[in-house]
Amino acid sequence: MTKPLRCLLVDDELPALDELAFLLSGFDDVEIAGTARSAGQALEEIARLRPDVVFQDIQMPGGTGFSVLERAMLMPEAPLFVFATAYDQYAIRAFEDNAVDYLLKPVSMERLAKCLNRLRALTSRAAPQAAPQPDFQSLLRGMGLGPSLTRLSVENGGRVMLLDHGDVVFIRTEERRTLVHTRDGRFPFHGPCTLDRLEQRLEPLSFFRANRAELVNLAQVRDFAPWFNGKYVLTMRDCASTEITVSKGRVRDFRDRLGLD
């Protein structure tokens, strides 16, 4: 008989824990070893239960899922990790940090079955080894996110709102905050992501780093003109017709992105 896959479920929201437990109960070779509702409790249960895999959310009291993963990797016989979250912008970081999979809530049975197949393959190996480096783009396409992450989570009136990348005019850092500007408003970015990391994730779409503090959506540029000292000034399509300067060292890249000679 195949050894059951022992799982620890971590989420600070009880309904989310119950839902995932219900889905996993549909697989005969899966055993729920325990649950946790904070980062500290998750680490205690990992050390005590030694599960094969940890299904965990990212945002939780006492730390993030990434901090749990980082500390658990120092333990003997560290488990495999799967993130189960409502936020898509952390997917690449999760895989970079050696997570096995990344499930977007609400999780479907079909998607969970694919994840469990991957986990079974990894845990059935005779000698423990790190999960193979994934093909990011294939994984993201399998998650229904296209060639890159297409939504950004922002804070709006105490709630988290998901913006389609096409609705973003530009992104700017101000006083250590990252603000996402749309045509008629601006919103603090939800999460620890830096402008450098956002640039990396959004560049395959239509975004361009105009200067150290601003990332613009090229599809939202109304017009542009040469400025002094070899710089360009862009006029954006927001209600304020915001002007953004392309630094001299980035002008050539800007012209290349637009296909200009």
N, C-alpha and C positions, 0 to 999 in steps of 0.2 A: 504494500500500500504506500502511495506517495505521502511523504511527510507534509503536513499542512503548512501553509504560508502564514506565519504568525505576525499579526499586524497590530501596531499601536496607532490609534487615531487621535489627532491633536487639533482642537479647534475651540476657541473661547465661546462659540455660540452653540448652545445645546441642540437646537433644531438641525444645525449642520452636521453635528456628530451623529445624531439619530438617523439622518438621511443617508449618510455614508455607510453607517453600520447596516442599515436595511439593504442597501445595494450590495454590499459585500456578502451579506448572508445568503445571497442567491448563488454563491459559488461554493461547492462542496469541499474544496481543498483550501479554503481560507478560514483561519481562526482569528477572532478578535481577542488579542491578549489583554488589552486594556485601553483606557482613554485618558486624555489629559486636556486641561483647559488653560494652561499658561506655559510660558517658555521654561520656567523653573520646574514645574511639575513634569513637563515632557522629558527633561533631562534626567530627573529622578526615576521616571518610569522606564526610560531606555536602559539605564544602568541596572535597574532591578529586574526587568522582564526580559531583557535582551531579545527584542523582537527581530524578525527577519527584515521587516520594512516598516517605515513610519510614514503615514499619510498625514500631512500637516498643512494648516493654513499659514499665511505669511504674517499677517498682523495679529498679535496676541499680547496679553498683559505680560510684562516682565521681559520682553525682548521680541525679536522677529524669528520667523522660521529659518532665516539664514544664520542667525546667531546660534540657534539650536543645532543646525547641521554642522557648523564649524566646530563647536565644542564636542559634539558627538563623534566626529571623525577622529578625535584624540583617544577615544575609548577603545579597549580591545574588542574585537568582533563588532565593529560599527555596523549598524543596519543600513539598508538601502533607504533612500528618501524619495518620496513623491509629494509634490506640492499640489494642494487642492484649494483653489482660490478663485475669487471673482475678478481678479485684476490680471490683465494680460501683459502689462508692461514689464513684469519681472521675469518673463519666461527665459530670455537669453541668459540673464544672470544666474537663474536656477540651474540651467544646464552647464554653465561655466563653473559653477560650484559643485558639480558632480551629482546633481539630482538625476534620478533615473527617468522621471517623467513629470509632466506638468498638466494637471487637469483643471479645466475651467468650469466653474459652477454655473448652472446646474450640470452635474455630471450625468452622462447617459450610460446605460448599461453597456452599450456597444463600445463606447470609448473606454470604460473601465475594464472591459474584457481584454482589449488590446494591451492596456497597461499591465494587467495581471499576466498575460502571456510573456511580456518582456521580463517581468519580475521572476516568473518561474524559470525562464531560461538562465537568468543570472544566478539564482539561488541553487540551481541543480548542478552547477559546476563543482567539480571535486575540490578545487583549490580556490579560496576566495580571491577575487581580483576586482579592481576598480571597474565601474561601468564604462564601456567603450565610449569614446568621444562621439557625440551624436552629430548628425548632419542637421544643423540648426534649421535651415530652410525647409527641409523635408518634414521635420517635426512641427514647425510652425504651420506649414500647409495642412498637416494632418489635424491640427487644432482648429483649422478654419480661419487662420489669421492672415493668409496670403503671404506674399513675399517678405513682409516685415510686419512689425506690430503697427496696427492701424488705428488704435484708439488710445487716448490719453486720459488718465483719471485726474480730475481736478476737484477742489473743494468748493462747494457752493451752498451757502446757508446751512452749514453743519452737516451736509450730506456729501457723498462722493458722486460726482457726475462723470459719465464717460463721454468724451468728445471724439467724434470722427476726425481723423487727421486732416480731412479736406476743409473742416470748419475752422481750423487754426490758421490765423494770419501770420503771427510770429510769436516767438518765445523769447523772453528777456529775463536776465537775472538782475534783481534790484535788492540791495541791502541784504544779501545772503539768501534771498528768496527767489524761486523760479516761478515766474508768472506767465501763464498761457493767455495770449490775447486772441480774441475772436473779433468778428466785425463790429460787435456792439458791446463788448465787455472784456474783462480780464479776470482770471481765476488763478489762485495759487495751485501749483502742481501738487498732487497728492502722492507723497512718497519721497524717498531720499535721493532720487535720481538727479545727477548733475547735468549741466548743459552739455558737457563733453559726451556723456553716455547717451543723452537724448539725440545728439548729433549723429552718433554712430548708428543708432537704431532707426532714425528717420531719414537718413541720407538716401537710402535706396528708393524712397518715395520722391517727393519734390522739394525737400528741405535743403537749405544751404546756410552755412555758417558765415554770416556777413562780417562779424567782428567778434571780439572776445566775449561780448556779453549778449549777443543777439543771434538767434537762429530764425531764418525767414522761410516761409512757404513760397516758393517761386511762382506757384499758380495764383498767389494772392498779391503779386507785384503789379501795380497799375501802370507805372512807367519808371524810367530811371534816366539819369543824366550824369555826365562827368562833373566832378567837383574839383576843388583845389587839391594840390599835392598828389595828383594821380589817383584820387579816390573817386568812388561813385556814390550818388545818393539815390535811394530807392523811395518811391511813394507807394505805400501799401493800401490795400482795399478796405481798411477798416473805416469806421465812421469819422474818425479824426484825421484820416489821410496821413497817418504817421510817416515821418521821414526817417529812414534808417541808412546809416553810412556803411558802405562796403570798404573795409580797410584796404590800403594800397597793395598789401601783400596778397590779398584775396581777389583782386580784380580779374586777373587772368583766369582763375578757376571759375569765377562768376560768368565770364564771357564764354568759357568752354561749356558750362552747364546749359547756357542758352543757345549754343550752337553758332555763336558769332565768330567771324573771322578776326 
